[in-house]
Amino acid sequence: MDPSDLMFTLYPYAKSLHIMAVLSWMAGLFYLPRLFVYHVEQAEKVQDTVPIFLQMEDKLLRVIMRPAMYVSWAAGIFIVLTPGVVDWSSVWPWTKGVSVIAMTWFHHWLVFRFRDFSTGGNKLSGRQFRLMNEVPTVLMVVIVVSVIFKF
Ligand code: HEM
């Protein structure tokens, strides 16, 4: 079988996997900044909550978000390489590309903020984490409009 025929056959499987992975990744990207808000605000009021927050954040990052990000990228790149799927003269692959790179940056930004929390060095307020929570929302809108309208 020709490699491009094989990719066509696998395309619906890759796309299904891609959507499942991005759903899981996005769940974490939306929830982790929320957890950081509670972490900052509750830790000041309720004693002994810090180790529980750290454990929840660590598990979310390592067990859900990181594997989901890898699978999203792997399946997404497979789809990009499938002949005829991406027309590089359109605008949408570029808006989508820039947004997924920004989403990956945001993921790493959260990893660094988690490291700050685990060493007791967090300097951000609940309000600042609430504001950063809007970043994945805006990027998601650009990504979904890009892949659906394909302008
Ligand atoms: C991580 C890097 C990513 C890459 C390389 C990538 C690449 C792609 C490509 C090439 C397609 C195929 C479009 C088509 O079949 O015509 C696609 C589909 C899709 N992507 Fe991504 N993507 C990535 C991340 C994301 C993220 C973060 C989201 C969600 C916020 C997302 C949501 C979707 C959706 C919903 C579709 C299906 C659209 C359709 O019905 O064709 N992707 N992706």
Backbone and ligand atoms as CSV (ligand in chain L), in Angstrom:
chain,resi,resn,atom,element,x,y,z
A,1,MET,N,N,0.845,-1.211,0.000
A,1,MET,CA,C,0.000,0.000,0.000
A,1,MET,C,C,0.880,1.262,0.000
A,2,ASP,N,N,0.501,2.213,-0.826
A,2,ASP,CA,C,1.213,3.495,-0.899
A,2,ASP,C,C,1.143,4.205,0.467
A,3,PRO,N,N,2.244,4.855,0.935
A,3,PRO,CA,C,2.189,5.506,2.263
A,3,PRO,C,C,1.078,6.550,2.384
A,4,SER,N,N,0.795,7.280,1.258
A,4,SER,CA,C,-0.253,8.306,1.379
A,4,SER,C,C,-1.644,7.661,1.452
A,5,ASP,N,N,-1.826,6.461,0.809
A,5,ASP,CA,C,-3.103,5.732,0.944
A,5,ASP,C,C,-3.300,5.302,2.393
A,6,LEU,N,N,-2.186,4.831,2.994
A,6,LEU,CA,C,-2.253,4.393,4.390
A,6,LEU,C,C,-2.645,5.566,5.295
A,7,MET,N,N,-2.056,6.746,4.996
A,7,MET,CA,C,-2.385,7.931,5.816
A,7,MET,C,C,-3.849,8.326,5.655
A,8,PHE,N,N,-4.383,8.207,4.426
A,8,PHE,CA,C,-5.811,8.485,4.211
A,8,PHE,C,C,-6.685,7.545,5.025
A,9,THR,N,N,-6.277,6.256,5.056
A,9,THR,CA,C,-7.055,5.264,5.811
A,9,THR,C,C,-7.016,5.585,7.301
A,10,LEU,N,N,-5.840,6.024,7.759
A,10,LEU,CA,C,-5.696,6.280,9.201
A,10,LEU,C,C,-6.221,7.659,9.620
A,11,TYR,N,N,-6.468,8.540,8.629
A,11,TYR,CA,C,-6.870,9.927,8.919
A,11,TYR,C,C,-8.055,10.042,9.895
A,12,PRO,N,N,-9.190,9.313,9.685
A,12,PRO,CA,C,-10.293,9.461,10.650
A,12,PRO,C,C,-9.928,8.988,12.061
A,13,TYR,N,N,-9.046,7.972,12.138
A,13,TYR,CA,C,-8.605,7.498,13.466
A,13,TYR,C,C,-7.760,8.584,14.134
A,14,ALA,N,N,-6.850,9.176,13.333
A,14,ALA,CA,C,-5.969,10.222,13.890
A,14,ALA,C,C,-6.796,11.420,14.341
A,15,LYS,N,N,-7.824,11.773,13.540
A,15,LYS,CA,C,-8.635,12.943,13.889
A,15,LYS,C,C,-9.457,12.676,15.156
A,16,SER,N,N,-9.987,11.446,15.284
A,16,SER,CA,C,-10.736,11.099,16.502
A,16,SER,C,C,-9.815,11.198,17.720
A,17,LEU,N,N,-8.629,10.601,17.581
A,17,LEU,CA,C,-7.652,10.630,18.681
A,17,LEU,C,C,-7.281,12.076,19.019
A,18,HIS,N,N,-7.090,12.892,17.956
A,18,HIS,CA,C,-6.745,14.299,18.136
A,18,HIS,C,C,-7.814,15.008,18.974
A,19,ILE,N,N,-9.076,14.803,18.633
A,19,ILE,CA,C,-10.151,15.514,19.351
A,19,ILE,C,C,-10.240,15.031,20.805
A,20,MET,N,N,-10.097,13.702,21.015
A,20,MET,CA,C,-10.122,13.201,22.406
A,20,MET,C,C,-8.978,13.798,23.219
A,21,ALA,N,N,-7.783,13.860,22.599
A,21,ALA,CA,C,-6.617,14.381,23.318
A,21,ALA,C,C,-6.763,15.873,23.604
A,22,VAL,N,N,-7.242,16.658,22.607
A,22,VAL,CA,C,-7.346,18.104,22.863
A,22,VAL,C,C,-8.416,18.380,23.929
A,23,LEU,N,N,-9.483,17.553,23.963
A,23,LEU,CA,C,-10.494,17.744,25.019
A,23,LEU,C,C,-9.866,17.565,26.399
A,24,SER,N,N,-9.050,16.512,26.530
A,24,SER,CA,C,-8.431,16.236,27.834
A,24,SER,C,C,-7.418,17.320,28.201
A,25,TRP,N,N,-6.649,17.726,27.201
A,25,TRP,CA,C,-5.633,18.773,27.444
A,25,TRP,C,C,-6.318,20.068,27.865
A,26,MET,N,N,-7.375,20.448,27.126
A,26,MET,CA,C,-8.080,21.695,27.408
A,26,MET,C,C,-8.727,21.671,28.801
A,27,ALA,N,N,-9.236,20.487,29.196
A,27,ALA,CA,C,-9.857,20.388,30.524
A,27,ALA,C,C,-8.847,20.843,31.578
A,28,GLY,N,N,-7.605,20.353,31.454
A,28,GLY,CA,C,-6.553,20.733,32.396
A,28,GLY,C,C,-6.142,22.193,32.256
A,29,LEU,N,N,-6.041,22.668,31.002
A,29,LEU,CA,C,-5.618,24.065,30.782
A,29,LEU,C,C,-6.644,25.047,31.357
A,30,PHE,N,N,-7.910,24.636,31.392
A,30,PHE,CA,C,-8.934,25.500,31.992
A,30,PHE,C,C,-8.954,25.368,33.514
A,31,TYR,N,N,-8.723,24.133,33.993
A,31,TYR,CA,C,-8.918,23.913,35.430
A,31,TYR,C,C,-7.705,24.273,36.289
A,32,LEU,N,N,-6.488,24.052,35.764
A,32,LEU,CA,C,-5.306,24.291,36.602
A,32,LEU,C,C,-5.179,25.749,37.081
A,33,PRO,N,N,-5.401,26.767,36.225
A,33,PRO,CA,C,-5.330,28.146,36.742
A,33,PRO,C,C,-6.384,28.411,37.826
A,34,ARG,N,N,-7.555,27.748,37.704
A,34,ARG,CA,C,-8.617,27.833,38.724
A,34,ARG,C,C,-8.116,27.269,40.052
A,35,LEU,N,N,-7.450,26.098,39.956
A,35,LEU,CA,C,-6.894,25.477,41.168
A,35,LEU,C,C,-5.871,26.409,41.815
A,36,PHE,N,N,-5.072,27.097,40.973
A,36,PHE,CA,C,-4.081,28.040,41.500
A,36,PHE,C,C,-4.770,29.191,42.231
A,37,VAL,N,N,-5.943,29.634,41.713
A,37,VAL,CA,C,-6.697,30.700,42.392
A,37,VAL,C,C,-7.088,30.226,43.794
A,38,TYR,N,N,-7.674,29.019,43.878
A,38,TYR,CA,C,-8.076,28.489,45.195
A,38,TYR,C,C,-6.861,28.292,46.082
A,39,HIS,N,N,-5.772,27.784,45.460
A,39,HIS,CA,C,-4.539,27.533,46.210
A,39,HIS,C,C,-4.072,28.826,46.907
A,40,VAL,N,N,-4.002,29.931,46.125
A,40,VAL,CA,C,-3.539,31.202,46.692
A,40,VAL,C,C,-4.511,31.671,47.780
A,41,GLU,N,N,-5.823,31.619,47.471
A,41,GLU,CA,C,-6.791,32.253,48.371
A,41,GLU,C,C,-7.121,31.402,49.594
A,42,GLN,N,N,-7.178,30.067,49.434
A,42,GLN,CA,C,-7.523,29.209,50.569
A,42,GLN,C,C,-6.340,28.985,51.503
A,43,ALA,N,N,-5.137,28.906,50.914
A,43,ALA,CA,C,-3.963,28.613,51.740
A,43,ALA,C,C,-3.763,29.693,52.793
A,44,GLU,N,N,-4.222,30.927,52.474
A,44,GLU,CA,C,-4.087,32.007,53.459
A,44,GLU,C,C,-5.071,31.811,54.620
A,45,LYS,N,N,-6.237,31.183,54.300
A,45,LYS,CA,C,-7.311,31.083,55.306
A,45,LYS,C,C,-7.320,29.747,56.037
A,46,VAL,N,N,-7.162,28.655,55.289
A,46,VAL,CA,C,-7.316,27.330,55.896
A,46,VAL,C,C,-5.953,26.663,56.013
A,47,GLN,N,N,-5.625,26.250,57.233
A,47,GLN,CA,C,-4.310,25.635,57.469
A,47,GLN,C,C,-4.213,24.252,56.830
A,48,ASP,N,N,-3.016,23.837,56.509
A,48,ASP,CA,C,-2.705,22.476,56.031
A,48,ASP,C,C,-3.338,22.101,54.699
A,49,THR,N,N,-3.817,23.074,53.934
A,49,THR,CA,C,-4.400,22.726,52.631
A,49,THR,C,C,-3.333,22.661,51.535
A,50,VAL,N,N,-2.167,23.285,51.787
A,50,VAL,CA,C,-1.149,23.399,50.733
A,50,VAL,C,C,-0.719,22.037,50.150
A,51,PRO,N,N,-0.389,21.007,50.990
A,51,PRO,CA,C,0.041,19.736,50.382
A,51,PRO,C,C,-1.054,19.101,49.517
A,52,ILE,N,N,-2.323,19.312,49.886
A,52,ILE,CA,C,-3.421,18.731,49.081
A,52,ILE,C,C,-3.494,19.430,47.726
A,53,PHE,N,N,-3.388,20.765,47.723
A,53,PHE,CA,C,-3.387,21.499,46.448
A,53,PHE,C,C,-2.219,21.051,45.577
A,54,LEU,N,N,-1.035,20.966,46.184
A,54,LEU,CA,C,0.157,20.586,45.399
A,54,LEU,C,C,-0.015,19.208,44.772
A,55,GLN,N,N,-0.622,18.286,45.530
A,55,GLN,CA,C,-0.811,16.936,45.001
A,55,GLN,C,C,-1.800,16.943,43.827
A,56,MET,N,N,-2.895,17.704,43.976
A,56,MET,CA,C,-3.888,17.766,42.895
A,56,MET,C,C,-3.273,18.385,41.637
A,57,GLU,N,N,-2.496,19.463,41.824
A,57,GLU,CA,C,-1.889,20.162,40.676
A,57,GLU,C,C,-0.862,19.265,39.976
A,58,ASP,N,N,-0.055,18.581,40.779
A,58,ASP,CA,C,0.982,17.702,40.231
A,58,ASP,C,C,0.355,16.575,39.408
A,59,LYS,N,N,-0.695,15.947,39.968
A,59,LYS,CA,C,-1.368,14.828,39.266
A,59,LYS,C,C,-2.003,15.312,37.969
A,60,LEU,N,N,-2.676,16.464,38.040
A,60,LEU,CA,C,-3.332,17.003,36.844
A,60,LEU,C,C,-2.300,17.263,35.742
A,61,LEU,N,N,-1.165,17.843,36.126
A,61,LEU,CA,C,-0.125,18.147,35.136
A,61,LEU,C,C,0.507,16.886,34.555
A,62,ARG,N,N,0.894,15.955,35.434
A,62,ARG,CA,C,1.678,14.809,34.965
A,62,ARG,C,C,0.826,13.688,34.374
A,63,VAL,N,N,-0.369,13.457,34.956
A,63,VAL,CA,C,-1.157,12.293,34.531
A,63,VAL,C,C,-2.119,12.641,33.396
A,64,ILE,N,N,-2.631,13.863,33.392
A,64,ILE,CA,C,-3.614,14.226,32.350
A,64,ILE,C,C,-2.987,15.149,31.297
A,65,MET,N,N,-2.505,16.328,31.739
A,65,MET,CA,C,-2.177,17.378,30.771
A,65,MET,C,C,-0.973,17.061,29.888
A,66,ARG,N,N,0.094,16.554,30.500
A,66,ARG,CA,C,1.297,16.304,29.699
A,66,ARG,C,C,1.067,15.216,28.639
A,67,PRO,N,N,0.526,14.023,29.034
A,67,PRO,CA,C,0.271,13.016,27.992
A,67,PRO,C,C,-0.717,13.523,26.942
A,68,ALA,N,N,-1.750,14.265,27.381
A,68,ALA,CA,C,-2.760,14.757,26.424
A,68,ALA,C,C,-2.128,15.742,25.439
A,69,MET,N,N,-1.193,16.570,25.937
A,69,MET,CA,C,-0.517,17.523,25.035
A,69,MET,C,C,0.312,16.758,23.986
A,70,TYR,N,N,1.047,15.725,24.428
A,70,TYR,CA,C,1.867,14.953,23.491
A,70,TYR,C,C,0.996,14.293,22.415
A,71,VAL,N,N,-0.123,13.683,22.855
A,71,VAL,CA,C,-0.984,12.984,21.885
A,71,VAL,C,C,-1.637,13.995,20.931
A,72,SER,N,N,-2.037,15.178,21.458
A,72,SER,CA,C,-2.625,16.214,20.589
A,72,SER,C,C,-1.637,16.597,19.495
A,73,TRP,N,N,-0.382,16.818,19.897
A,73,TRP,CA,C,0.650,17.210,18.924
A,73,TRP,C,C,0.925,16.085,17.931
A,74,ALA,N,N,1.093,14.852,18.440
A,74,ALA,CA,C,1.440,13.728,17.551
A,74,ALA,C,C,0.327,13.499,16.525
A,75,ALA,N,N,-0.920,13.440,16.993
A,75,ALA,CA,C,-2.035,13.203,16.059
A,75,ALA,C,C,-2.197,14.405,15.131
A,76,GLY,N,N,-2.021,15.629,15.667
A,76,GLY,CA,C,-2.145,16.846,14.844
A,76,GLY,C,C,-1.105,16.872,13.741
A,77,ILE,N,N,0.138,16.502,14.061
A,77,ILE,CA,C,1.201,16.501,13.040
A,77,ILE,C,C,0.929,15.416,11.994
A,78,PHE,N,N,0.424,14.269,12.450
A,78,PHE,CA,C,0.051,13.207,11.494
A,78,PHE,C,C,-0.986,13.741,10.501
A,79,ILE,N,N,-1.983,14.472,11.014
A,79,ILE,CA,C,-3.034,15.016,10.137
A,79,ILE,C,C,-2.427,16.047,9.171
A,80,VAL,N,N,-1.534,16.897,9.714
A,80,VAL,CA,C,-0.890,17.910,8.854
A,80,VAL,C,C,-0.151,17.236,7.687
A,81,LEU,N,N,0.491,16.093,7.987
A,81,LEU,CA,C,1.294,15.415,6.962
A,81,LEU,C,C,0.449,14.582,5.992
A,82,THR,N,N,-0.831,14.377,6.326
A,82,THR,CA,C,-1.705,13.610,5.415
A,82,THR,C,C,-1.951,14.452,4.147
A,83,PRO,N,N,-1.625,13.925,2.967
A,83,PRO,CA,C,-1.729,14.740,1.752
A,83,PRO,C,C,-3.144,15.281,1.536
A,84,GLY,N,N,-3.186,16.575,1.158
A,84,GLY,CA,C,-4.467,17.203,0.804
A,84,GLY,C,C,-5.262,17.784,1.952
A,85,VAL,N,N,-4.817,17.604,3.198
A,85,VAL,CA,C,-5.612,18.112,4.332
A,85,VAL,C,C,-5.362,19.606,4.537
A,86,VAL,N,N,-4.097,20.009,4.486
A,86,VAL,CA,C,-3.777,21.406,4.776
A,86,VAL,C,C,-3.381,22.131,3.491
A,87,ASP,N,N,-4.097,23.241,3.219
A,87,ASP,CA,C,-3.747,24.090,2.082
A,87,ASP,C,C,-3.003,25.297,2.662
A,88,TRP,N,N,-1.685,25.310,2.467
A,88,TRP,CA,C,-0.860,26.333,3.131
A,88,TRP,C,C,-1.077,27.737,2.567
A,89,SER,N,N,-1.829,27.838,1.445
A,89,SER,CA,C,-2.105,29.185,0.920
A,89,SER,C,C,-3.324,29.793,1.628
A,90,SER,N,N,-4.052,28.989,2.422
A,90,SER,CA,C,-5.167,29.539,3.225
A,90,SER,C,C,-4.603,30.196,4.485
A,91,VAL,N,N,-5.486,30.927,5.157
A,91,VAL,CA,C,-5.059,31.625,6.382
A,91,VAL,C,C,-5.142,30.687,7.586
A,92,TRP,N,N,-6.167,29.774,7.600
A,92,TRP,CA,C,-6.449,28.999,8.813
A,92,TRP,C,C,-5.285,28.164,9.354
A,93,PRO,N,N,-4.435,27.518,8.485
A,93,PRO,CA,C,-3.353,26.732,9.106
A,93,PRO,C,C,-2.401,27.611,9.918
A,94,TRP,N,N,-2.273,28.888,9.521
A,94,TRP,CA,C,-1.347,29.802,10.205
A,94,TRP,C,C,-1.951,30.308,11.512
A,95,THR,N,N,-3.257,30.667,11.479
A,95,THR,CA,C,-3.893,31.125,12.737
A,95,THR,C,C,-3.937,29.960,13.731
A,96,LYS,N,N,-4.229,28.752,13.204
A,96,LYS,CA,C,-4.270,27.581,14.079
A,96,LYS,C,C,-2.863,27.288,14.626
A,97,GLY,N,N,-1.859,27.340,13.744
A,97,GLY,CA,C,-0.480,27.043,14.149
A,97,GLY,C,C,0.009,27.984,15.238
A,98,VAL,N,N,-0.205,29.285,15.012
A,98,VAL,CA,C,0.249,30.264,16.010
A,98,VAL,C,C,-0.484,30.020,17.341
A,99,SER,N,N,-1.785,29.710,17.266
A,99,SER,CA,C,-2.557,29.514,18.501
A,99,SER,C,C,-2.132,28.254,19.256
A,100,VAL,N,N,-1.810,27.164,18.538
A,100,VAL,CA,C,-1.408,25.957,19.281
A,100,VAL,C,C,-0.006,26.124,19.887
A,101,ILE,N,N,0.825,26.933,19.221
A,101,ILE,CA,C,2.141,27.223,19.824
A,101,ILE,C,C,1.929,28.063,21.095
A,102,ALA,N,N,1.013,29.042,21.014
A,102,ALA,CA,C,0.709,29.859,22.191
A,102,ALA,C,C,0.089,29.004,23.308
A,103,MET,N,N,-0.745,28.013,22.934
A,103,MET,CA,C,-1.367,27.127,23.932
A,103,MET,C,C,-0.278,26.300,24.626
A,104,THR,N,N,0.719,25.871,23.851
A,104,THR,CA,C,1.825,25.080,24.405
A,104,THR,C,C,2.682,25.962,25.325
A,105,TRP,N,N,2.863,27.219,24.923
A,105,TRP,CA,C,3.567,28.168,25.801
A,105,TRP,C,C,2.792,28.292,27.128
A,106,PHE,N,N,1.460,28.434,27.048
A,106,PHE,CA,C,0.639,28.601,28.249
A,106,PHE,C,C,0.779,27.375,29.172
A,107,HIS,N,N,0.783,26.174,28.568
A,107,HIS,CA,C,0.989,24.937,29.340
A,107,HIS,C,C,2.301,25.036,30.146
A,108,HIS,N,N,3.367,25.467,29.456
A,108,HIS,CA,C,4.668,25.540,30.140
A,108,HIS,C,C,4.695,26.655,31.184
A,109,TRP,N,N,3.982,27.723,30.900
A,109,TRP,CA,C,3.865,28.801,31.892
A,109,TRP,C,C,3.246,28.228,33.183
A,110,LEU,N,N,2.203,27.382,33.043
A,110,LEU,CA,C,1.569,26.757,34.208
A,110,LEU,C,C,2.544,25.836,34.944
A,111,VAL,N,N,3.365,25.095,34.174
A,111,VAL,CA,C,4.359,24.206,34.809
A,111,VAL,C,C,5.305,25.034,35.683
A,112,PHE,N,N,5.756,26.184,35.164
A,112,PHE,CA,C,6.680,27.028,35.941
A,112,PHE,C,C,5.997,27.617,37.171
A,113,ARG,N,N,4.713,27.974,37.021
A,113,ARG,CA,C,3.989,28.515,38.194
A,113,ARG,C,C,3.818,27.406,39.247
A,114,PHE,N,N,3.605,26.148,38.785
A,114,PHE,CA,C,3.495,25.036,39.735
A,114,PHE,C,C,4.817,24.862,40.491
A,115,ARG,N,N,5.931,24.991,39.753
A,115,ARG,CA,C,7.250,24.882,40.423
A,115,ARG,C,C,7.410,25.976,41.472
A,116,ASP,N,N,6.908,27.187,41.158
A,116,ASP,CA,C,6.971,28.273,42.150
A,116,ASP,C,C,6.195,27.877,43.405
A,117,PHE,N,N,4.978,27.336,43.208
A,117,PHE,CA,C,4.169,26.926,44.361
A,117,PHE,C,C,4.898,25.862,45.178
A,118,SER,N,N,5.506,24.873,44.481
A,118,SER,CA,C,6.106,23.769,45.237
A,118,SER,C,C,7.345,24.188,46.015
A,119,THR,N,N,7.979,25.316,45.619
A,119,THR,CA,C,9.133,25.787,46.403
A,119,THR,C,C,8.726,26.941,47.335
A,120,GLY,N,N,7.418,27.211,47.396
A,120,GLY,CA,C,6.930,28.300,48.265
A,120,GLY,C,C,7.233,29.678,47.700
A,121,GLY,N,N,7.533,29.743,46.385
A,121,GLY,CA,C,7.961,31.025,45.805
A,121,GLY,C,C,6.930,31.692,44.910
A,122,ASN,N,N,5.641,31.312,45.048
A,122,ASN,CA,C,4.646,31.962,44.173
A,122,ASN,C,C,4.489,33.438,44.523
A,123,LYS,N,N,4.494,34.284,43.479
A,123,LYS,CA,C,4.369,35.723,43.711
A,123,LYS,C,C,3.068,36.274,43.131
A,124,LEU,N,N,2.270,35.431,42.466
A,124,LEU,CA,C,1.072,35.942,41.792
A,124,LEU,C,C,-0.157,35.863,42.700
A,125,SER,N,N,-1.117,36.775,42.449
A,125,SER,CA,C,-2.342,36.812,43.248
A,125,SER,C,C,-3.435,35.984,42.568
A,126,GLY,N,N,-4.520,35.750,43.311
A,126,GLY,CA,C,-5.673,35.041,42.747
A,126,GLY,C,C,-6.221,35.782,41.541
A,127,ARG,N,N,-6.240,37.114,41.636
A,127,ARG,CA,C,-6.763,37.931,40.531
A,127,ARG,C,C,-5.913,37.752,39.255
A,128,GLN,N,N,-4.598,37.686,39.444
A,128,GLN,CA,C,-3.719,37.501,38.273
A,128,GLN,C,C,-3.945,36.131,37.619
A,129,PHE,N,N,-4.143,35.091,38.464
A,129,PHE,CA,C,-4.437,33.768,37.887
A,129,PHE,C,C,-5.791,33.762,37.192
A,130,ARG,N,N,-6.761,34.500,37.755
A,130,ARG,CA,C,-8.080,34.589,37.098
A,130,ARG,C,C,-7.949,35.211,35.708
A,131,LEU,N,N,-7.119,36.260,35.621
A,131,LEU,CA,C,-6.908,36.919,34.323
A,131,LEU,C,C,-6.241,35.966,33.328
A,132,MET,N,N,-5.232,35.226,33.791
A,132,MET,CA,C,-4.520,34.303,32.895
A,132,MET,C,C,-5.422,33.170,32.411
A,133,ASN,N,N,-6.480,32.906,33.194
A,133,ASN,CA,C,-7.449,31.881,32.816
A,133,ASN,C,C,-8.143,32.198,31.489
A,134,GLU,N,N,-8.110,33.481,31.086
A,134,GLU,CA,C,-8.772,33.874,29.829
A,134,GLU,C,C,-7.923,33.492,28.614
A,135,VAL,N,N,-6.615,33.296,28.824
A,135,VAL,CA,C,-5.725,32.996,27.690
A,135,VAL,C,C,-6.176,31.747,26.915
A,136,PRO,N,N,-6.367,30.571,27.593
A,136,PRO,CA,C,-6.779,29.399,26.808
A,136,PRO,C,C,-8.156,29.563,26.169
A,137,THR,N,N,-9.020,30.383,26.777
A,137,THR,CA,C,-10.362,30.595,26.194
A,137,THR,C,C,-10.237,31.311,24.847
A,138,VAL,N,N,-9.454,32.400,24.828
A,138,VAL,CA,C,-9.286,33.169,23.593
A,138,VAL,C,C,-8.641,32.281,22.509
A,139,LEU,N,N,-7.599,31.531,22.903
A,139,LEU,CA,C,-6.903,30.679,21.925
A,139,LEU,C,C,-7.833,29.597,21.379
A,140,MET,N,N,-8.670,29.030,22.267
A,140,MET,CA,C,-9.613,27.997,21.832
A,140,MET,C,C,-10.571,28.549,20.774
A,141,VAL,N,N,-11.053,29.778,20.980
A,141,VAL,CA,C,-11.975,30.387,20.005
A,141,VAL,C,C,-11.285,30.498,18.646
A,142,VAL,N,N,-10.036,30.996,18.636
A,142,VAL,CA,C,-9.304,31.157,17.365
A,142,VAL,C,C,-9.093,29.786,16.701
A,143,ILE,N,N,-8.729,28.769,17.506
A,143,ILE,CA,C,-8.450,27.434,16.951
A,143,ILE,C,C,-9.716,26.828,16.335
A,144,VAL,N,N,-10.814,26.862,17.081
A,144,VAL,CA,C,-12.038,26.210,16.594
A,144,VAL,C,C,-12.557,26.937,15.348
A,145,VAL,N,N,-12.556,28.281,15.358
A,145,VAL,CA,C,-13.012,29.026,14.182
A,145,VAL,C,C,-12.090,28.704,12.986
A,146,SER,N,N,-10.782,28.599,13.236
A,146,SER,CA,C,-9.835,28.273,12.152
A,146,SER,C,C,-10.160,26.930,11.503
A,147,VAL,N,N,-10.344,25.875,12.332
A,147,VAL,CA,C,-10.532,24.537,11.744
A,147,VAL,C,C,-11.945,24.319,11.200
A,148,ILE,N,N,-12.920,25.098,11.658
A,148,ILE,CA,C,-14.295,24.896,11.175
A,148,ILE,C,C,-14.577,25.746,9.925
A,149,PHE,N,N,-14.214,27.045,9.974
A,149,PHE,CA,C,-14.499,27.921,8.821
A,149,PHE,C,C,-13.489,27.737,7.693
A,150,LYS,N,N,-12.260,27.382,8.078
A,150,LYS,CA,C,-11.167,27.177,7.095
A,150,LYS,C,C,-11.049,28.338,6.102
A,151,PHE,N,N,-11.003,29.569,6.627
A,151,PHE,CA,C,-10.880,30.740,5.742
A,151,PHE,C,C,-9.478,30.803,5.146
L,1,HEM,C1,C,-1.144,20.585,19.352
L,1,HEM,C2,C,-1.013,20.924,18.078
L,1,HEM,C3,C,-2.120,20.791,17.076
L,1,HEM,C4,C,-1.965,20.482,15.752
L,1,HEM,C5,C,-0.628,20.208,15.045
L,1,HEM,C6,C,-3.283,20.441,15.148
L,1,HEM,C7,C,-3.570,20.186,13.818
L,1,HEM,C8,C,-4.829,19.935,13.302
L,1,HEM,C9,C,-5.132,19.636,11.929
L,1,HEM,C10,C,-4.121,19.625,10.802
L,1,HEM,C11,C,-6.460,19.390,11.847
L,1,HEM,C12,C,-7.209,18.894,10.595
L,1,HEM,C13,C,-8.181,19.804,9.996
L,1,HEM,C14,C,-8.897,19.004,8.911
L,1,HEM,O1,O,-9.055,17.800,9.006
L,1,HEM,O2,O,-9.301,19.614,7.943
L,1,HEM,C15,C,-7.021,19.536,13.158
L,1,HEM,C16,C,-8.354,19.339,13.475
L,1,HEM,C17,C,-8.916,19.766,14.649
L,1,HEM,N1,N,-8.260,20.339,15.717
L,1,HEM,FE1,FE,-6.246,20.498,15.923
L,1,HEM,N2,N,-4.213,20.713,16.127
L,1,HEM,C18,C,-3.555,20.966,17.315
L,1,HEM,C19,C,-4.141,21.329,18.504
L,1,HEM,C20,C,-5.499,21.544,18.708
L,1,HEM,C21,C,-6.110,22.118,19.870
L,1,HEM,C22,C,-5.346,22.640,21.107
L,1,HEM,C23,C,-7.462,22.117,19.686
L,1,HEM,C24,C,-8.574,22.601,20.591
L,1,HEM,C25,C,-8.585,23.739,21.219
L,1,HEM,C26,C,-7.710,21.521,18.395
L,1,HEM,C27,C,-8.963,21.300,17.859
L,1,HEM,C28,C,-9.213,20.678,16.661
L,1,HEM,C29,C,-10.533,20.286,16.173
L,1,HEM,C30,C,-11.848,20.486,16.915
L,1,HEM,C31,C,-10.347,19.701,14.914
L,1,HEM,C32,C,-11.406,19.078,14.010
L,1,HEM,C33,C,-11.946,20.038,13.007
L,1,HEM,C34,C,-12.609,19.329,11.845
L,1,HEM,O3,O,-13.766,18.929,11.955
L,1,HEM,O4,O,-11.971,19.140,10.815
L,1,HEM,N3,N,-6.492,21.189,17.814
L,1,HEM,N4,N,-6.008,19.882,14.036
